[in-house]
Amino acid sequence: MVERRRDQPLLAITHLALRDGRDLRTVLDAATRATTEAVGAEYGAFFYHDRDVHGDRLDLLTLAGAGVREFPEAEPVRHTALFAPTFEGADPVRVDDVHLDPRFGHGSTHGLPDTHRDVRSYLAVPVTAVDDATHVIGAMLFGHSAPGRFDAEAEATALSAARGAAVAIDNALLLGEQLEARRLAEDREAAAAAAAARTALLQSVTALLSTSATTADITGAVPRRVAEAVGCVSVALYLRDDARGVLVRHGHPPVSPEHEATAGTMAIDAGNPVTEAVLTGRPVVAPPERIAEYLRAHGVPDAPPRSGLAVPLVERSGRAVGALAADWPGPEDRAGEVPLFASVAAQVSLALERAQLLDAERAARESLAGSVAALTDLARTLQRGLLPQRLPVLDRVRVAVRYQPAVVGAEVGGDWYDALEVDDGVVFVIGDVQGHNTTAAGLMGQLRTAVRAYVSEGHGPGAALERTNRLLVDQTDELFATCCLVRLDQESGTVAVASAGHPPPLVVRGHDLGELSVEPGPPLGVEHAATYPEQSHRLDGDCRVVMYTDGVVESRSDQLESGARALRRNALAASGTDPEELAGRIMAGIPHRLDDDAAMLVLAYRGPSTQVEEAVLPLASDLRAAARARTFLAAALTAWDAGDLLEEAELVLSELVTNALVHTDSAAGVTLRFEPARRRLTVAVRDASTRHPRERHAGEDALGGRGLAIVEALSAAWGVAAEGAGKTVWAELRGYVP
């Protein structure tokens, strides 16, 4: 036998086994080539072990050496007489002449598959797992057309190479798992970032639309906001002009004056992604070749590649009135952007419809001017039944209200106001239903009732708006409403505000003017899963709060800024006056004709009580929590000179804390509030469960079940207040007032 130079190929296999950064195919190709050269074979092959419905099989993954193109197309093979020992991992197989070997020399194929190339010298070694010699990964097979080409040294070399290949395969598989895990983690991070960006954009558009009163406001602001948020080359709103049979572009960046005549409009049948979205009412994703074709047809032959999409703007009736379109640099498919742009388009469609309805409804009101007298009695009766006839008389707040309908003489519309006392303060409501007709007024009455019901159940402003929104979405897809809720604790001055697309309330303190700022959610009736975050404020001293609907500041004939300036100017001018006078001055100072209903609720707040003591204790969920709470209570009541309330308060607090920790399995928080002048103590325990406690009727021998009965017996009043993801159970105890 001629001496083979095997050292260098075997070193290459060893180097391969110690390296990472290789995929499985690369490992097998390199190992097979190196070993084929090392043993002096004409060709080598690596069969990788697998299973299918027919049992074990081996897939030919790589070939090396001379004449590999003469082999048939790779296909799974089963065990043959020649292959079986190696594939089963028993021993190497070395044959000097397959034709003459008594084990395989019979038949026309000599123990090989029917389509296999003729082989005389044959060498095969199993490749087994590094940590389990019984686990066969595959096999390395080598052949030569001449007999007697492989000796014992070649067999030893092949076995050594198989061990090195096994290590390299193990490394490659491990690396593959690591890379896949990293890819999945990166995909999750990218998905989370995309979701956050989508939410931020939708909230930004909602806030923008809540302050956009006209079509020009919407078309001038939305394209820029979307383009900046998602990194588009351009974003445009195309609005339908049926009188001319065109779509009018309002975009960012705007069309230059010299191109306005050609690029500012497009025929409704122009046959591009935008017109297709409008005519079909479905989103259209435009690949680069389609955009390039359109640009070439309009004299722009060499534009860089762009991809884009167009989403229809659809009215509640189902008619497409335009499209929101965007394009990006490069050829990337933008189908994944469709859900985000569809959500933006839905909000824009509603805002546009509302703005356009102002014109249509004004024309309708003018045409109905001759019928106003006949409608007056009906309208006044309906309005009196829908708006509150009396407002609560409050300790530290005086309230004034105003309502001015858009249709003079027919006092009917969708604006409303309300005020109601709850256990922890008073809630003020201002709202505006789309439209100025009996339908809007009827829906207003339903919404007012729903808000009152949810607030009375103990839900905070945000939770009450969420439930009212779901009620409206399930009930109708024809109308929507804006609404703002303000909950005021008269004693502490603490305020919680939530808004459904409604302007924030103004706050006037002497010569200072501000707002009860809040991040608005979508209008009621737009999105079933909408949320309405609450914003907390504190009113520290004597002040006026002005809640109003958009009719106070908006008009078809005047700019929004004109009405807003007049409101602020009149509010400051009458800041120290009685709330009735302040409300009257503001309404009298509206600078425009009322094309929309105008409602207002003005609060004159004296400021928080000077003698309110408060203490807060967070509690961990353990068995000593009730004892710590009682110690905390005793110290607080001693400091407040309220020891006469201690005995009953300890029992009540113990029951509330025990219920929170045992029945909700969560941490709790204790708040004590004491009013010395009234000798009134409020004990409140908050937990993370939304399930309300229920009274049970315990038997004479029962060891438990009397907790709420004890609370009810010892307290002057008690209740449950829902607060977002949890609840607060409170009880009020009253001492002797001389």
VOLUMSE-230299 format. One line per field, with one value per residue (C-alpha): x, y, z. Coordinates in steps of 0.25 Angstrom, whole numbers. Each point is the difference from the previous one (the first is absolute). Layout:
REM residues N
xx: (X|...)
yy: (Y|...)
zz: (Z|...)
END
This chain:
REM residues 738
xx: (0|5|2|-11|2|-11|6|-5|-14|-2|6|-11|-11|5|1|-15|-4|5|-6|-14|-7|-3|-13|-3|1|14|5|-4|5|14|1|-3|9|12|-2|-2|14|6|-4|3|-14|-6|-12|-6|-14|-7|-14|-7|-9|-15|-14|-13|-13|7|11|14|6|13|1|11|5|13|9|15|11|0|-12|-10|-9|-1|-8|-15|-8|0|-11|-3|6|-3|9|6|10|12|-5|-7|12|5|-14|-3|13|5|14|8|-2|13|-1|11|-9|-15|-1|7|-3|-9|-9|-3|5|-14|-10|2|1|10|-8|-1|-13|-5|4|13|13|9|10|12|7|-10|3|-11|0|-11|-1|-5|-4|11|-7|-7|7|-13|-6|3|0|4|10|12|2|12|2|9|-2|13|1|9|1|-3|9|0|6|-11|-10|7|0|-14|-4|8|-6|-14|3|4|-12|-9|6|-2|-14|-3|6|-8|-13|2|4|-13|-8|7|-3|-14|-2|6|-8|-13|4|3|-13|-7|7|-3|-15|0|6|-9|-12|5|2|-14|-6|8|-4|-15|0|7|-10|-12|5|3|-14|-7|5|-3|-13|0|4|12|5|0|6|11|4|-2|9|12|-2|-1|12|9|-5|3|11|-7|5|-14|-14|-13|-15|-7|-15|-10|-6|-12|-3|13|2|13|8|6|14|3|14|13|9|-10|1|8|-8|5|-5|-13|-8|5|3|-10|-12|-2|-11|-9|3|15|3|10|1|-8|-11|-1|-1|-12|-7|1|-1|12|15|9|15|8|14|11|-3|-14|4|11|-10|-9|12|5|-14|0|14|9|8|12|-6|7|-8|-11|-11|-13|-14|-14|-11|-14|-7|-14|-12|-10|-9|11|3|15|2|15|13|12|12|15|13|14|14|4|-7|-4|-14|-10|-11|3|-3|-14|-6|6|-4|-14|-2|5|-9|-12|2|3|-13|-8|6|-2|-14|-3|7|-8|-13|1|-2|-11|-8|1|-6|-11|-3|-1|-10|-8|-1|-14|-4|7|-13|-7|12|2|-9|5|14|-1|-8|11|11|-6|-1|14|8|1|-11|8|14|6|2|15|7|12|-4|-10|-5|-5|-5|-3|-6|-2|-5|5|-14|-7|-13|1|8|4|14|11|7|-2|6|-2|4|-2|5|8|6|13|-4|-7|1|-3|-3|0|-3|-3|-7|2|-12|-11|-13|-9|8|12|-8|-6|14|5|-10|4|15|-3|-8|12|10|-8|-2|15|4|-10|5|13|8|10|0|8|-7|-13|3|6|-14|-8|8|-2|-15|0|8|-9|-12|2|10|-6|3|12|2|11|-1|9|-2|6|0|2|3|-5|7|14|-1|5|-5|-1|-2|-3|-4|-6|5|-6|7|7|-7|6|5|0|7|0|8|5|-6|3|-6|-3|9|-4|4|-13|-4|-9|-14|-11|-5|12|9|-5|13|3|6|-1|12|-3|9|0|1|-2|-7|7|-8|-12|-2|-10|-1|-6|-5|-6|-4|6|-11|5|13|-3|-7|-1|2|11|14|1|10|-9|-10|10|7|-14|-3|13|-1|-14|4|11|-8|-10|9|-4|-15|-12|0|-14|6|13|-9|-8|12|6|-13|-3|15|-1|5|-7|-14|-3|1|1|-6|7|0|8|2|7|5|4|8|4|12|3|-4|10|-2|2|10|4|10|4|6|4|-2|7|-8|4|-7|6|-7|-12|8|8|-12|-6|13|0|-15|3|12|-8|-12|8|7|-13|-7|-10|2|-15|-1|11|-8|-10|10|10|-11|-4|14|4|-12|3|15|-3|-10|10|12|-8|-10|8|14|7|6|-8|0|-6|-5|-5|-7|-5|-8|1|-11|-10|7|-1|10|0|8|3|7|5|3|3|-12|-13|-9|-9|-2|-13|-7|-2|-10|8|-6|0|12|8|14|-1|-9|-4|11|-9|-11|9|4|-14|-4|11|1|-9|2|9|2|9|6|6|13|6|6|-4|-10|-1|-9|-3|-7|-4|-1|-5|4|-7|-1|-3)
yy: (0|14|8|10|14|1|9|13|-4|-6|13|7|-9|2|15|-1|-7|11|11|6|9|-11|-5|-15|0|7|-10|-12|5|3|-13|-8|7|-1|-15|-4|6|-6|-14|1|-3|4|5|2|1|4|-6|7|-9|4|-7|1|-8|-12|-1|3|7|7|13|2|14|2|-6|2|-4|-4|-3|5|4|-14|-4|0|12|-2|-7|-7|-14|-12|-11|-9|-11|8|12|-6|-3|15|6|-8|5|-14|0|6|-7|-1|-8|-2|-4|0|-8|-12|1|-12|9|9|-6|-6|7|12|11|-7|5|14|8|-3|14|1|2|-13|-1|-10|5|4|6|5|4|4|14|-1|11|5|-3|-13|-10|-7|12|-1|14|-5|-7|4|-9|0|-7|-3|-6|-8|-12|0|15|1|-7|0|14|6|-7|6|14|-1|-4|12|9|-5|4|14|1|-4|11|10|-4|1|14|4|-5|7|13|-2|-1|13|8|-4|4|13|2|-3|10|11|-3|2|13|5|-4|7|13|0|-2|12|9|-4|4|13|4|-4|8|12|0|-1|12|8|-3|4|14|0|7|1|-8|9|-2|-15|-1|10|-7|-15|-3|7|-7|-14|3|4|-12|-11|5|1|8|6|-1|5|1|-1|5|-2|11|-6|13|0|-15|1|-3|12|-2|6|-5|1|5|9|0|12|11|-3|-14|3|-1|-14|-7|7|-8|-13|-6|-9|-11|3|-15|1|-5|12|0|-16|2|10|-8|-13|4|-9|3|-1|-4|6|-7|8|-5|6|13|1|-3|11|10|-3|2|14|4|-5|-11|-2|2|-8|-13|3|-9|5|-3|7|-2|5|11|-6|7|-8|-2|-8|10|3|15|0|-8|1|-3|-1|-5|-3|-1|-14|-13|-5|-6|9|-10|0|15|-2|-2|13|8|-6|5|14|0|-4|12|10|-5|3|13|4|-4|8|12|-1|-3|14|6|-10|2|15|0|-9|9|12|-8|-4|14|1|-12|4|5|-14|-7|9|-6|-14|4|7|-11|-10|9|2|-15|-3|11|0|8|2|0|-5|10|-1|4|6|2|9|-4|7|-6|6|-7|8|-9|3|0|13|-3|-15|-4|-14|-5|-10|9|-3|2|-7|0|-11|-3|-13|-6|7|13|6|-4|11|-4|8|-7|2|-10|2|7|9|-7|-9|-12|7|5|-14|-6|11|-4|-15|4|9|-11|-10|9|3|-15|-4|12|-4|-14|6|-1|12|9|-9|-13|7|5|-14|-6|11|-1|-15|2|10|-9|-12|9|8|2|13|11|3|9|8|0|5|-4|7|-6|9|-3|13|-2|-3|7|-12|-1|-12|4|-9|4|-7|10|12|13|1|9|13|4|15|4|15|5|-13|-9|-15|-13|-13|-7|-14|-10|-2|-13|-2|5|-9|-10|-1|-11|-12|-2|15|4|13|4|8|12|5|14|8|13|7|12|9|-2|-2|-12|2|-12|2|-6|3|10|10|1|-5|6|-2|14|3|-7|-9|9|12|-7|-6|14|6|-11|2|15|0|-11|9|13|-6|-10|5|1|-9|-12|4|13|-6|-10|11|9|-12|-3|14|2|-11|7|-8|-5|-13|-10|-11|-2|6|-5|4|-4|10|-4|10|-8|6|-9|-12|-1|6|-11|-14|-10|-11|-12|-11|-14|-10|-15|-12|-13|-8|-4|12|10|2|2|11|7|0|6|10|4|1|10|8|2|3|11|5|0|-10|-11|-1|-7|-10|-12|0|4|-11|-10|6|1|-14|-6|9|-4|-14|-1|7|-9|-14|2|7|-6|14|11|11|15|6|15|7|14|7|13|6|10|-11|-11|-9|-11|-7|-13|-5|-12|-2|-13|-5|-8|5|-10|6|-5|-7|-2|-14|-5|-8|-10|0|-9|6|5|10|7|12|10|9|-1|5|11|4|0|9|10|11|-3|-10|-3|-4|9|-6|5|-4|-14|-1|5|8|-5|12|2|13|1|12|4|9|15|9)
zz: (0|-3|12|2|5|11|10|-6|-3|14|6|-8|6|14|-2|-5|13|9|-7|1|-10|-10|-4|-1|-16|1|10|-8|-13|6|8|-12|-9|10|3|-15|-3|13|-4|-15|-4|-14|7|14|5|13|3|12|8|1|1|-7|-1|-6|11|0|-12|-4|-8|-9|4|-7|-10|-2|-10|-15|-8|10|-12|-4|12|-1|7|15|6|14|0|9|5|-10|2|-2|8|12|9|-1|1|12|7|2|-6|-12|-13|-9|-13|-10|-11|1|-12|6|14|4|8|-11|-13|-4|-8|-10|10|10|12|-5|-3|-14|-6|7|-8|-1|12|2|12|11|14|10|14|9|6|14|11|8|13|-4|-9|-2|-7|-15|-6|-14|-8|-8|-13|-9|-13|-12|-13|1|10|13|2|15|11|15|1|-9|9|12|-7|-3|14|6|-10|4|14|-4|-9|12|9|-11|-3|15|0|-12|6|13|-8|-8|13|6|-13|-1|15|-3|-12|7|11|-10|-7|14|3|-14|1|14|-6|-12|9|9|-12|-6|14|1|-14|2|13|-7|-11|9|8|-13|-5|13|-2|-15|-3|-15|-13|-2|14|-2|-14|4|13|-2|-12|7|13|-6|-9|12|8|-10|-9|-13|-13|0|6|-7|3|-14|2|-11|-8|-7|-7|-8|0|7|13|6|7|14|3|7|-6|-8|-15|-5|-7|-14|1|7|-13|-3|13|9|-5|-7|-8|7|-11|-1|3|11|14|6|-9|1|15|-1|-11|7|14|3|4|-11|2|-12|-4|-6|-14|1|5|-10|-11|4|1|-13|-6|6|-5|11|-6|9|14|11|5|9|7|5|4|0|10|-3|9|2|5|10|-12|-6|-11|-3|0|-2|4|9|-8|3|-6|4|-6|-5|-4|13|1|8|3|14|1|-4|14|5|-11|0|15|-4|-12|9|10|-12|-7|13|2|-15|1|12|-6|-13|8|6|-14|-4|13|0|-14|5|12|-10|-8|12|5|-4|8|13|7|-2|6|12|10|-4|1|14|6|-5|5|14|2|-5|8|15|6|14|3|14|11|4|12|-7|-14|-7|-14|-12|-13|-14|-13|-13|-12|-14|-5|6|6|-1|13|-5|-2|5|10|15|13|14|14|11|13|3|13|-2|-6|-12|-15|-10|-15|-13|-13|-15|-9|-15|-7|4|-1|8|-3|6|12|2|0|9|11|-1|2|11|7|-3|6|12|2|-1|9|10|1|4|-13|-2|-12|-9|3|-1|-14|-4|3|-6|-13|-1|2|-11|-10|3|-2|-12|-11|-5|11|9|12|7|15|12|15|12|14|11|15|6|13|-6|-13|-8|-14|-10|-15|-12|-14|-12|-11|8|3|13|11|3|14|4|13|1|-12|-3|-11|-2|-4|7|-10|-4|-11|-8|-5|-12|-1|6|-11|-8|5|8|8|2|14|7|9|12|4|15|4|13|2|11|2|-5|-15|-11|-9|-14|-8|-14|-13|-13|-4|10|-8|-14|-12|-15|-3|10|3|13|5|0|9|9|3|3|10|7|0|6|10|5|0|9|8|14|-2|3|-9|-5|-4|-6|-8|-5|-5|-7|-8|-3|-5|-10|-13|-10|-4|6|-11|11|13|12|14|12|15|9|14|11|10|13|2|8|15|9|10|-7|6|-9|1|-9|2|-10|4|-5|-1|13|13|8|-9|8|13|-7|-5|14|6|-11|3|15|-3|-9|8|12|-8|-4|14|-5|9|3|-14|2|5|-12|-10|4|-3|-13|-5|4|-8|-12|0|2|-12|-9|4|1|-11|-11|3|-3|7|6|4|12|-1|13|-2|12|1|14|-1|-4|8|-12|-3|-14|0|-15|-4|-15|-6|-14|-3|-7|7|10|14|3|13|5|10|11|9|15|1|-12|2|-11|-10|9|-5|-9|10|11|-9|-3|14|5|-11|-4|-15|-8|-15|-11|-10|-13|-4|-13|2|15|10|13|12|9|13|7|16|7|14|10|-4|12)
END
